Amino acid sequence: MNSWVVEKIRNPFVLSDRSVRRRWRFFEVARAVQIGPLMIGRATNLDALSKGAFLETAERVGQPDNIPPIVKLGPIAIMRARGFGKIARRLRKFKLEIDDFRAMGNGADLAQRKSSGRNRDRRSVVFLHNCYYNFFYLAAALRKRGWDAVSVSIEDPHGPHANFYHGEDINLYDSNPELYRRKLFDFFAETEDRFRMLHFYGVRAMSMFPATMRRGGFYGLPIDFLRLRQLGIKIGYTVAGCLDGVAQSSIKSWSGACDKCVWQLRPEICSDAGNLEWGRQVHTICDVVDTGGSPTLDWKGKADKVFRDPLTMALEPELWRPDLQVPEKYQLKRSPGELIVYHAVGNYELRSQNDRNIKGTGAILAAVDRLKNEGVHVRLEFVTNIPSKDVRFIQVQADVVVDQLNYGRYGAQAAEAMMLGRPTICYIKKDELPGVSRIGFVEDCPIVTATEESIYEVLKDLLADENRRRELQKASREFALKWHSADACALRFELLYDRLMRGLPPTDGRWRSDVAKPRAGVANHQSTTQYLSSLEIET
């Protein structure tokens, strides 16, 4: 028999002492204790333990949602114990890394952090990772409303994606790996004490630390985000496209777009299994998922977390205004009476291969060529790889902007075109699955819909009707101001934030017929404690 075991059998008090130390270490990091089959502790800690353990043990897509139920009694919660030792050890290890970092003289000391920490009466959010330019302008609009709001990037500001960004409030990147690590740990420590919410963007980007994202991929455990959940910090996410949380087969069934997309043949980028597993991770960790009008398929149709109206797709109206002064280098030469159709594809070479092109560029080229052959005085202005800050100078000179003809909803290019007051063509499929109501702003959108099959006729009619184009210019600008101006998004974000801080879900979920109407207590906006106490079980 093992000598260590023999010794412990002979001296049970030492064994007991070891058990006490182990339980104390668990309590130290988890702020929870196990009594028989039950775990009792602070609600935010049990929430983090439960979600972390669930993600660690989830083995296959389609597995039933089985996060253990939590009984909440105000700030305290009770749940069944289920092997939380491993996740607690990982949380403790990460906490020790943060503590060691501070002990070495990095970052603010405890007294400084307490004096400059979160002001509980002030709304606060950190936007992590660049979402094109949206987070940058949304943070600025929130600051005008009195928020502590910043946009943060961990990317090289001169990296391969820099063309799509307009900057950020804080950039943590450093070419020196040790300085880079210090900056990341320093800002994470600041986030713990300063902000009440973190909102991020990017598939596989659920971390502030690049090493965690590279190591984990879809199945990685975002230990830093679990740490934030322990501290009661809310977490939000903005989806990054059609594949985000939705099976490839679901998109194909809904709109058929996949047969036009190069990613259909790249399972490491887009697949049923990978897409759904990422959706599970996002839905498990986050308090709100901003889908921005995406079709409510798979994880994007979960009413308890999803916010469907534009929340973070924020544009600055003064930057995209119809009377924009165009620098000489971007002024287009136009013969008398000539009409210009604008179309653009970012990373064109990467996203267009072997007759696959998600935006339908080939059909647009063919339609314009056909119109020219029929005597219409028109030309196509095709743009790729021009910095996002500058592309507006070309967009604003177009008579018509054509975005994409396959997916079924619009994205950044169409939103920019509408803010510039440009008549915009894009394939808009307003249908939702049975039992799901249509999205109001999608219904009201003034975009002219077209597919690859109909683009010729649609473009021909719109180019021939100057009065209609003039009406669309006005309607497009008004729509964009209402739904995509930074100030409008900031107000929407503030209302959502206040709901989350009261313990409410992002919406009442009544856009799904299979979601029960909220209880009177929820509708009347009870305090967080009252609301949580009224729920016997939270899954």
C-alpha positions in Angstrom: 0.0 0.0 0.0 1.2 3.5 -0.8 3.2 4.9 2.2 1.3 8.3 2.1 -2.0 6.5 2.4 -0.7 4.3 5.3 0.4 7.4 7.1 -2.9 9.1 6.7 -4.8 6.1 7.9 -2.6 6.0 11.0 -3.1 9.8 11.5 -6.6 10.7 10.5 -6.3 14.2 12.1 -3.7 15.1 9.4 -6.0 13.9 6.8 -8.8 16.0 8.2 -6.4 19.0 8.3 -5.6 18.5 4.7 -9.3 18.3 3.8 -9.9 21.5 5.7 -7.1 23.3 3.8 -8.4 22.0 0.5 -11.9 23.2 1.4 -10.6 26.6 2.4 -8.7 27.0 -0.9 -12.0 26.2 -2.6 -13.9 28.7 -0.5 -11.1 31.3 -1.1 -11.6 31.3 -4.9 -15.3 30.2 -5.2 -16.8 31.9 -2.1 -18.9 28.8 -1.8 -19.1 25.8 0.6 -20.3 22.3 0.1 -22.7 20.8 2.6 -23.6 17.3 1.7 -24.9 17.2 -1.8 -25.5 21.0 -1.9 -23.3 23.9 -2.8 -24.1 27.2 -1.0 -22.5 30.5 -1.8 -22.8 33.9 -3.5 -25.0 33.7 -6.5 -22.4 35.1 -8.9 -19.8 32.6 -7.8 -22.1 29.6 -8.2 -23.2 31.0 -11.6 -19.5 31.1 -12.8 -18.7 27.6 -11.4 -21.8 26.2 -13.0 -21.2 27.7 -16.4 -17.5 26.8 -16.4 -18.1 23.2 -15.4 -20.8 22.9 -18.1 -18.6 24.2 -20.8 -15.8 21.9 -19.7 -18.0 18.8 -19.8 -20.1 19.6 -22.9 -18.9 16.9 -25.4 -21.1 17.1 -28.4 -23.3 19.5 -30.3 -27.0 18.9 -29.7 -26.4 17.9 -26.1 -29.4 19.0 -24.0 -29.0 22.2 -22.1 -28.3 20.9 -18.7 -26.7 23.7 -16.7 -27.6 22.8 -13.2 -30.5 24.8 -11.8 -29.7 27.4 -9.2 -32.1 28.4 -6.4 -31.5 32.1 -5.6 -32.3 33.7 -2.3 -31.3 37.3 -2.9 -27.5 37.4 -3.3 -27.1 33.9 -2.0 -27.8 30.7 -4.0 -28.0 27.0 -3.6 -27.3 24.3 -6.2 -26.4 20.7 -6.4 -22.6 20.0 -6.1 -21.2 18.5 -9.2 -17.4 18.2 -9.4 -16.5 21.8 -9.4 -13.0 21.2 -8.1 -11.3 21.4 -11.5 -12.9 24.7 -12.5 -12.3 26.1 -9.1 -8.6 25.2 -9.3 -8.3 27.0 -12.7 -10.1 30.1 -11.3 -7.7 30.0 -8.4 -4.7 29.7 -10.6 -5.8 32.7 -12.7 -6.5 34.7 -9.6 -3.0 34.0 -8.3 -1.6 35.2 -11.6 -3.4 38.5 -11.2 -2.3 38.7 -7.6 1.3 37.9 -8.4 1.2 40.5 -11.2 0.1 43.2 -8.7 2.5 42.0 -6.0 5.4 42.6 -8.4 4.5 46.2 -8.5 2.5 46.1 -11.7 -0.8 47.9 -12.0 -2.5 49.9 -9.3 -2.3 48.8 -5.7 -5.3 47.8 -3.7 -5.8 51.3 -2.1 -5.6 53.0 -5.5 -8.0 50.5 -7.1 -10.5 50.9 -4.3 -10.4 54.7 -4.6 -10.7 54.7 -8.4 -12.9 51.6 -8.7 -16.4 51.2 -9.9 -18.8 54.0 -9.1 -21.9 52.1 -8.4 -24.1 55.0 -9.4 -22.4 55.5 -12.8 -23.0 53.3 -15.8 -19.9 51.7 -17.2 -18.8 49.4 -20.0 -15.7 48.3 -21.8 -16.0 47.3 -25.4 -13.4 44.7 -26.2 -12.0 44.0 -29.7 -12.8 46.1 -32.7 -16.2 45.7 -34.3 -15.3 47.6 -37.4 -15.7 51.1 -36.0 -19.0 50.6 -34.2 -17.7 50.2 -30.7 -15.5 53.3 -31.0 -18.4 55.6 -31.9 -20.8 53.9 -29.5 -18.4 54.4 -26.6 -18.1 58.1 -27.5 -21.9 58.5 -27.6 -22.3 56.8 -24.2 -19.7 59.1 -22.7 -21.8 62.0 -23.8 -24.6 60.5 -21.7 -22.4 60.5 -18.7 -21.1 56.9 -18.9 -17.6 55.6 -18.2 -17.2 53.8 -21.6 -14.1 52.9 -23.6 -13.3 50.8 -26.6 -10.3 48.6 -26.3 -8.2 46.7 -28.8 -5.5 44.1 -28.3 -4.6 44.0 -32.0 -1.6 45.5 -33.7 -2.9 48.9 -35.0 -0.9 48.3 -38.2 -2.1 44.7 -38.6 -3.9 43.1 -41.6 -7.3 44.3 -40.4 -6.4 47.9 -39.7 -8.2 49.1 -42.9 -11.5 48.2 -41.4 -11.1 50.1 -38.2 -11.3 53.8 -37.2 -9.3 53.5 -34.1 -10.0 52.8 -30.4 -9.8 54.6 -27.1 -7.2 52.2 -25.7 -4.8 49.9 -27.6 -3.0 47.3 -25.5 -0.8 45.8 -28.2 2.9 45.8 -27.8 5.5 44.0 -30.1 7.4 43.1 -26.9 5.7 40.0 -25.6 6.5 40.7 -21.9 5.2 44.3 -22.2 2.2 43.1 -24.0 1.4 40.6 -21.2 1.8 43.3 -18.6 -0.6 45.6 -20.4 -3.2 42.9 -20.7 -3.0 41.9 -17.1 -2.9 45.5 -16.0 -6.1 46.4 -17.9 -7.8 43.2 -16.9 -7.2 44.1 -13.2 -8.5 47.6 -14.0 -11.6 46.1 -15.6 -12.4 44.1 -12.5 -12.6 47.2 -10.4 -13.8 49.9 -12.9 -16.5 48.4 -15.1 -19.9 46.8 -14.5 -20.2 45.4 -18.0 -17.9 44.1 -20.8 -19.2 43.8 -24.3 -17.1 42.0 -27.0 -17.0 41.0 -30.6 -15.5 38.2 -32.7 -15.9 34.5 -33.2 -13.4 32.6 -30.9 -12.5 35.9 -29.2 -14.0 35.3 -25.8 -11.0 36.5 -23.9 -8.8 39.5 -23.3 -5.7 37.2 -23.7 -4.7 36.0 -27.2 -3.0 32.9 -25.9 -6.3 31.8 -24.4 -8.1 32.3 -27.7 -5.4 30.4 -29.7 -5.2 27.5 -27.3 -8.9 27.1 -26.9 -10.5 27.7 -30.2 -14.2 26.9 -30.1 -13.8 24.6 -27.1 -11.6 26.7 -25.0 -12.6 27.7 -21.5 -12.6 31.5 -21.1 -11.3 31.6 -17.6 -10.9 35.4 -17.5 -14.6 35.8 -18.5 -15.6 33.4 -15.8 -13.6 35.5 -13.4 -15.6 38.6 -14.5 -18.9 36.7 -14.0 -17.7 35.8 -10.4 -17.4 39.5 -9.7 -20.9 40.2 -11.0 -19.8 41.9 -14.2 -22.3 41.6 -17.0 -21.0 40.3 -20.4 -22.5 41.1 -23.8 -21.6 39.9 -27.3 -22.2 41.3 -30.8 -22.4 38.5 -33.5 -19.9 38.5 -36.3 -21.9 37.3 -39.3 -24.2 34.6 -40.5 -22.1 31.7 -39.2 -22.1 33.0 -35.7 -24.0 30.5 -33.6 -26.0 29.2 -36.5 -25.5 25.8 -38.3 -24.4 26.1 -41.9 -27.3 23.9 -42.9 -29.7 26.2 -41.2 -28.5 29.2 -43.3 -28.6 27.1 -46.4 -32.2 26.1 -45.7 -33.3 29.6 -44.9 -31.7 31.5 -47.8 -29.5 29.2 -49.8 -26.6 31.6 -49.4 -24.1 28.9 -48.4 -23.9 27.6 -52.0 -22.4 31.0 -53.0 -19.9 31.2 -50.1 -16.3 30.1 -50.1 -16.5 29.2 -46.4 -19.0 26.4 -47.2 -16.0 24.2 -48.1 -13.9 25.3 -45.1 -15.2 23.4 -42.1 -12.4 24.9 -39.9 -14.2 28.2 -40.5 -17.8 27.3 -40.9 -19.6 24.0 -40.1 -22.7 22.8 -38.3 -20.7 21.4 -35.4 -18.2 24.4 -34.9 -20.9 27.1 -35.4 -23.2 25.5 -32.9 -20.6 24.8 -30.3 -19.4 28.4 -30.4 -23.1 29.5 -30.1 -23.4 27.3 -27.0 -20.4 28.9 -25.4 -21.6 32.4 -26.1 -25.1 31.7 -24.8 -23.7 30.1 -21.7 -21.3 32.9 -20.7 -23.1 36.0 -22.0 -26.0 38.0 -20.5 -27.0 39.4 -23.9 -26.3 38.5 -27.5 -26.7 41.4 -30.0 -27.8 39.8 -33.2 -28.6 43.1 -35.0 -31.5 41.9 -37.0 -30.1 38.5 -38.0 -32.6 35.8 -38.7 -33.6 34.0 -35.5 -32.0 30.7 -36.3 -30.5 28.2 -33.8 -28.7 30.0 -31.0 -29.7 33.4 -32.5 -33.3 32.4 -31.7 -32.9 32.0 -27.9 -35.2 34.5 -26.4 -33.6 34.6 -23.0 -30.4 36.2 -24.2 -31.0 37.7 -27.7 -31.5 41.4 -28.5 -32.7 41.7 -32.1 -32.8 45.5 -32.8 -29.6 47.4 -33.7 -27.6 47.8 -30.5 -24.0 48.3 -31.4 -24.0 48.9 -35.2 -23.4 52.6 -34.5 -22.4 55.2 -37.1 -21.5 58.8 -36.5 -23.9 60.8 -38.7 -21.5 63.7 -39.1 -18.9 61.4 -40.6 -21.4 59.8 -43.0 -23.4 62.8 -44.1 -24.9 63.3 -47.5 -23.2 66.6 -48.2 -19.8 65.2 -47.5 -16.9 67.1 -49.0 -14.9 64.7 -51.2 -11.1 65.0 -51.2 -9.6 65.5 -54.7 -7.9 62.0 -54.7 -11.3 60.4 -54.3 -13.4 62.5 -56.7 -14.8 60.3 -59.5 -14.7 61.5 -63.1 -18.3 61.5 -64.5 -19.4 62.3 -68.0 -22.7 64.3 -68.4 -25.7 62.2 -67.5 -23.6 59.2 -66.4 -25.0 57.1 -63.5 -22.7 55.4 -61.1 -23.4 52.1 -59.4 -21.2 51.4 -56.4 -20.3 47.9 -55.2 -17.5 46.8 -52.8 -16.1 43.6 -51.3 -13.6 43.6 -48.5 -10.9 41.0 -48.8 -12.2 40.2 -52.3 -9.5 37.7 -53.3 -10.0 35.7 -50.1 -13.9 35.7 -50.3 -14.2 35.1 -54.1 -13.0 31.8 -55.4 -14.1 29.4 -58.2 -17.3 31.3 -59.0 -18.2 31.5 -55.3 -19.0 35.0 -54.1 -21.4 35.7 -51.2 -22.1 39.2 -52.4 -23.1 38.3 -55.9 -20.4 40.4 -57.6 -20.6 38.5 -60.8 -24.3 39.1 -61.2 -23.9 42.8 -60.6 -21.1 43.1 -63.2 -23.2 41.2 -65.7 -26.3 43.4 -65.0 -24.3 46.7 -65.4 -22.7 45.4 -68.6 -26.1 44.4 -70.0 -27.5 47.8 -69.2 -24.6 49.5 -70.9 -25.1 47.4 -74.0 -28.7 48.4 -74.1 -27.7 52.1 -74.1 -28.1 53.0 -70.5 -25.4 55.6 -69.5 -24.1 53.7 -66.4 -20.9 52.4 -65.0 -19.9 50.3 -62.1 -17.5 51.6 -59.5 -16.0 48.5 -57.8 -14.1 49.0 -54.6 -11.9 46.8 -52.5 -9.2 47.3 -49.9 -9.7 51.0 -49.5 -9.6 52.1 -45.8 -13.0 52.2 -44.2 -12.5 55.8 -43.2 -12.1 56.8 -46.8 -14.5 54.6 -48.7 -17.4 56.9 -47.7 -16.0 59.5 -50.1 -16.7 57.1 -53.0 -20.0 55.8 -51.7 -21.5 59.3 -51.4 -20.9 60.0 -55.2 -22.9 56.9 -56.2 -26.4 57.1 -57.6 -27.1 53.6 -56.4 -25.2 51.3 -53.9 -25.5 47.5 -54.3 -24.5 45.5 -51.2 -25.1 41.7 -51.3 -27.6 39.6 -53.2 -27.6 36.2 -51.4 -27.7 36.3 -47.5 -31.0 37.9 -46.8 -30.2 40.7 -44.3 -28.0 43.8 -44.6 -24.6 44.7 -43.0 -22.2 47.5 -42.6 -21.9 48.6 -46.2 -25.7 49.0 -46.5 -25.9 50.9 -43.2 -23.2 53.3 -44.3 -24.9 53.8 -47.7 -28.2 54.6 -46.0 -26.6 57.0 -43.6 -25.1 58.8 -46.6 -28.6 59.0 -48.1 -27.8 56.7 -51.0 -30.5 54.5 -52.6 -29.4 50.9 -51.6 -30.0 47.5 -53.1 -29.6 44.4 -51.1 -31.3 41.0 -50.8 -33.7 41.4 -47.8 -35.6 38.3 -46.7 -38.0 39.3 -44.0 -39.4 35.9 -43.2 -38.7 34.3 -39.8 -39.3 30.7 -38.7 -42.8 29.6 -37.7 -43.7 31.0 -34.2 -41.2 33.9 -34.5 -42.5 37.5 -35.2 -40.8 39.5 -37.9 -38.3 42.2 -36.9 -39.8 45.7 -36.9 -36.9 47.7 -38.2 -36.2 45.1 -41.0 -39.9 45.5 -42.1 -39.5 49.3 -42.2 -36.1 49.3 -44.0 -36.1 51.3 -47.2 -33.6 49.0 -48.9 -34.6 47.8 -52.4 -34.4 44.0 -52.4 -32.9 42.0 -55.2 -31.3 38.6 -55.8 -28.7 37.5 -58.4 -31.6 36.5 -60.6 -33.5 39.8 -60.3 -30.7 42.4 -60.0 -30.8 43.3 -63.7 -34.5 44.3 -63.6 -34.3 46.0 -60.2 -31.3 48.0 -61.2 -32.8 48.9 -64.6 -36.0 50.2 -62.9 -34.2 52.2 -60.2 -31.8 53.9 -62.6 -34.6 54.9 -64.8 -36.7 56.5 -62.0 -35.0 59.6 -60.7 -38.0 60.5 -58.5 -37.8 57.2 -56.7 -34.1 57.5 -56.1 -34.7 61.0 -54.6 -37.4 59.6 -52.3 -35.1 56.7 -51.3 -32.3 59.2 -50.5 -34.5 60.9 -47.9 -36.0 57.7 -46.5 -32.6 56.0 -46.2 -31.0 58.8 -44.2 -34.0 59.0 -41.9 -34.0 55.3 -41.3 -30.2 55.2 -40.6 -30.5 58.1 -38.1 -33.3 56.4 -36.3 -31.7 52.9 -36.1 -27.9 53.3 -36.6 -26.8 56.8 -35.4 -24.4 56.5 -32.4 -26.8 58.5 -30.2 -29.8 56.2 -31.0 -27.7 53.1 -30.3 -26.4 54.6 -27.1 -30.0 55.2 -25.8 -30.9 51.6 -26.8 -27.8 50.3 -25.1 -28.5 52.3 -21.9 -32.1 50.9 -21.7 -30.7 47.3 -22.1 -28.0 47.9 -19.6 -30.5 49.1 -17.0 -32.6 45.9 -17.5 -29.5 43.7 -17.1 -28.5 45.5 -13.9 -32.0 44.9 -12.5 -31.7 41.2 -13.1 -34.0 41.2 -16.1 -33.4 39.5 -19.5 -32.6 41.7 -22.5 -36.2 41.7 -23.7 -39.5 40.2 -22.6 -39.1 37.5 -25.4 -42.6 38.0 -26.7 -41.3 37.9 -30.3 -41.4 34.1 -29.8 -44.9 32.5 -29.5 -43.5 29.7 -27.4 -42.1 32.0 -24.7 -44.4 32.6 -21.7 -45.5 36.1 -21.0 -43.4 37.7 -18.2 -44.7 37.7 -14.7 -46.2 40.9 -13.4 -43.2 41.4 -11.2 -40.9 41.4 -14.2 -43.1 43.7 -16.2 -43.3 46.1 -13.2 -39.4 46.2 -13.0 -39.1 45.0 -9.4 -35.7 45.4 -7.8 -33.1 42.9 -8.7 -33.4 41.2 -5.3 -37.2 41.0 -5.5 -37.1 39.7 -9.0 -34.4 37.0 -8.4 -36.1 36.0 -5.2 -39.4 35.4 -7.1 -37.7 32.9 -9.3 -37.3 29.5 -7.7 -35.0 28.1 -10.3 -32.8 29.8 -12.9 -31.3 27.7 -15.7 
